[in-house]
Amino acid sequence: MNPFANRAASLSGPAHDALPVIPNDSSDLPHVSVGLYVETGGAIVIDTVSGATRTVLVADFSILPVGVRRVRATGTTASGIHALVLS
């Protein structure tokens, strides 16, 4: 049984998938994320959905609940990054 079958995607609900992220300075993520999951902590340089570029320090096994359109390679030291997406 699929509990998501009859539910509309919602920002307040769980993500539909966790896609691996390869940081890139010039390309956006294939899908805007509703958050990031990070396995190994460090710095993450992101472009948010509002258009700002931010550097965020995260610990191992962190969830960063912010809309992200790009994870930049320059300045990003965290690894095992996954984009939490609705589509």
N, C-alpha and C positions, 0 to 999 in steps of 0.2 A: 504494500500500500504506500502511495506517495502522499504525504501530508501537505505537499505544496501544490498538488494538482489543481485545486480549485481556488487558490489564493492569488490575489494580485500582488505584484512586487511592492514592497513598502520600505521606506527608509527607517521605520521603527522596528522592522522585523529582521530576521536573519538574512545574511547574504545568500545568494544562490550558488556561488562558487568562489573558490580561492585560486586565483591564477598566479603562477610564478612571474615575478618581475625581474627583468634585466634592465638595470638603470641605464638611461640614455639621455644625453644632453639635448638631442634634437627631435626626438619622437615622443608623442603622447602615448599613453597606455591604450590598448585596443578598446577598452571600456573604461569610462570614468569610474573610479572606485568609490565606495561608501566608507572605506577604511583600509588600513594596511595591517597585516600581521607580520611581525618580524621575529625570526628565530634567533639571530645573533645580534645583540645590541650594538649601538654606535650612533653615528650621525646619519640622518637621512635628509637629503635636500629634495624638496617637493615643490611642484607647482600646484596650487590649490584650484578648486573650481572657481573661486572668486578672482583668479588671475595673479595672486601673490606668490612669490617664491620665498619659501621658509626653510630654515634649517632647524631640525628637531632632533634632540638627543633621546634615544630610547634604550631601555634595558632589554636583556634577553627575553624572548617569548612575550613581547608587547603587542597590544592592539592599539593602533592609532586611529581614533574615530573621527576622521576628517575626509572630506571629499577631495580626491587627488586625481589630477589628469596626467601628471608626469612625475617620474622619479628620476632625478638627475644623477648622472654618473660622477660628475665632478663634485667632490665634497662628501659623497655618500660612502660611509665606512661600514654601515650595518649590512648584514647579508641574510639570505634566506627570507627575502621579502616576498610577500604574496598580496595581491590586490583582492580585496573583498568586493565582489560585484553582484549586481542584481540581474544582469542579462548575460 
